[in-house]
Amino acid sequence: MQVSHGKHAPIARIQPGDTVIFYSPATEMGGADKLQSFTAAGTVKPGEPYLFDMGGGFTPYRRDVEWQATHITPIARLLQHLELTTGKTNWGYGFRFGVVRISDHDCRIILKAMTSDQIASE
């Protein structure tokens, strides 16, 4: 995985064993479409962040992840169930800062939605 345009500090805060869930506001970086969905989830594998040469002088930091079988899940159907978004009209603003820590409660809700068609009622 690669976060925050490949910067070291944000990815270094993520530790082996952590669950990561990716939120995608659009289908392409900077895209105008509104995907607004959770698009991938997994568990960070053991090891330190490492540099990856993407060519053209761009070498972002990455971590290895064991990805889970999930499906793209629109956030709209989860908004009222997540501690992160409940009661917030500008819920998407916080995602603009890159890596966001979420509660165990929200993690369970999102993962359940991404691996089934049900919304957990916790």
C-alpha positions as CSV (number, residue, x, y, z in Angstrom):
1,M,0.0,0.0,0.0
2,Q,1.0,3.6,-0.5
3,V,-0.6,6.6,1.2
4,S,-0.2,10.4,1.3
5,H,1.6,10.5,-2.0
6,G,4.3,8.1,-0.7
7,K,5.4,10.2,2.3
8,H,7.3,8.3,5.0
9,A,5.7,9.7,8.2
10,P,2.1,8.7,7.6
11,I,2.9,5.1,6.5
12,A,5.4,4.7,9.4
13,R,2.5,5.3,11.9
14,I,0.7,2.3,10.4
15,Q,2.0,-0.9,12.1
16,P,2.1,-4.6,11.2
17,G,-1.1,-6.2,12.2
18,D,-3.2,-3.0,11.7
19,T,-6.3,-3.2,9.6
20,V,-6.4,-0.7,6.7
21,I,-9.4,0.3,4.8
22,F,-9.1,2.5,1.7
23,Y,-11.7,5.2,1.0
24,S,-11.8,6.5,-2.6
25,P,-13.6,9.7,-3.3
26,A,-13.3,9.2,-7.1
27,T,-12.3,6.4,-9.5
28,E,-9.1,8.2,-10.4
29,M,-6.8,10.5,-8.4
30,G,-8.2,14.0,-8.9
31,G,-11.2,12.7,-10.8
32,A,-14.4,14.6,-10.9
33,D,-16.7,11.6,-10.5
34,K,-18.0,10.8,-7.1
35,L,-17.2,7.2,-6.2
36,Q,-17.3,8.0,-2.5
37,S,-16.7,4.3,-1.5
38,F,-14.6,2.0,0.5
39,T,-12.6,0.2,-2.1
40,A,-10.1,-2.1,-0.4
41,A,-9.3,-3.6,3.0
42,G,-6.5,-5.7,4.5
43,T,-4.0,-6.4,7.3
44,V,-0.5,-4.8,7.2
45,K,2.2,-7.5,6.9
46,P,5.3,-7.6,9.1
47,G,8.1,-5.4,7.9
48,E,9.1,-1.8,7.7
49,P,8.1,0.8,5.1
50,Y,10.3,0.5,2.0
51,L,11.0,2.7,-1.0
52,F,9.5,1.6,-4.4
53,D,10.8,3.0,-7.6
54,M,7.9,3.9,-9.8
55,G,10.1,5.4,-12.5
56,G,10.7,9.0,-13.5
57,G,12.5,9.7,-10.2
58,F,9.4,9.0,-8.1
59,T,10.2,6.6,-5.2
60,P,7.3,6.5,-2.7
61,Y,7.3,4.6,0.6
62,R,5.1,1.5,0.7
63,R,4.0,-1.3,3.1
64,D,2.9,-4.8,2.2
65,V,-0.7,-5.8,2.9
66,E,-2.6,-9.0,3.0
67,W,-5.7,-7.9,1.1
68,Q,-9.1,-9.3,1.9
69,A,-11.8,-10.3,-0.6
70,T,-14.1,-7.3,-0.5
71,H,-16.4,-5.4,-2.8
72,I,-16.7,-1.7,-3.4
73,T,-19.0,-0.3,-0.7
74,P,-20.6,3.2,-1.0
75,I,-20.1,5.2,2.2
76,A,-23.6,6.8,1.8
77,R,-25.4,3.7,3.2
78,L,-23.1,3.6,6.2
79,L,-23.0,7.3,7.2
80,Q,-25.6,7.0,10.0
81,H,-23.9,3.9,11.4
82,L,-20.3,5.2,11.7
83,E,-19.0,7.2,14.7
84,L,-16.7,9.0,12.3
85,T,-19.6,10.5,10.3
86,T,-22.8,10.4,12.4
87,G,-24.3,13.9,12.7
88,K,-21.7,15.5,10.5
89,T,-22.8,17.3,7.3
90,N,-19.2,17.7,6.1
91,W,-18.2,14.1,6.9
92,G,-15.8,13.9,3.9
93,Y,-13.6,16.8,5.0
94,G,-11.5,14.7,7.4
95,F,-10.6,12.2,4.6
96,R,-8.7,15.0,2.8
97,F,-5.8,14.7,5.3
98,G,-4.9,11.2,4.2
99,V,-4.5,8.5,6.9
100,V,-7.4,8.7,9.4
101,R,-7.6,6.5,12.5
102,I,-11.1,5.0,13.0
103,S,-12.7,3.3,15.9
104,D,-12.9,-0.5,16.3
105,H,-16.7,0.0,16.0
106,D,-16.4,1.7,12.6
107,C,-13.9,-0.8,11.4
108,R,-16.3,-3.7,12.1
109,I,-19.2,-1.9,10.4
110,I,-17.2,-1.1,7.3
111,L,-15.6,-4.6,7.0
112,K,-19.0,-6.3,7.5
113,A,-20.5,-4.1,4.7
114,M,-17.5,-4.7,2.4
115,T,-17.7,-8.5,2.8
116,S,-21.5,-8.9,2.8
117,D,-24.6,-7.0,1.7
118,Q,-25.6,-6.3,5.3
119,I,-25.1,-3.3,7.5
120,A,-24.1,-4.3,11.0
121,S,-26.4,-3.0,13.7
122,E,-24.0,-2.5,16.6
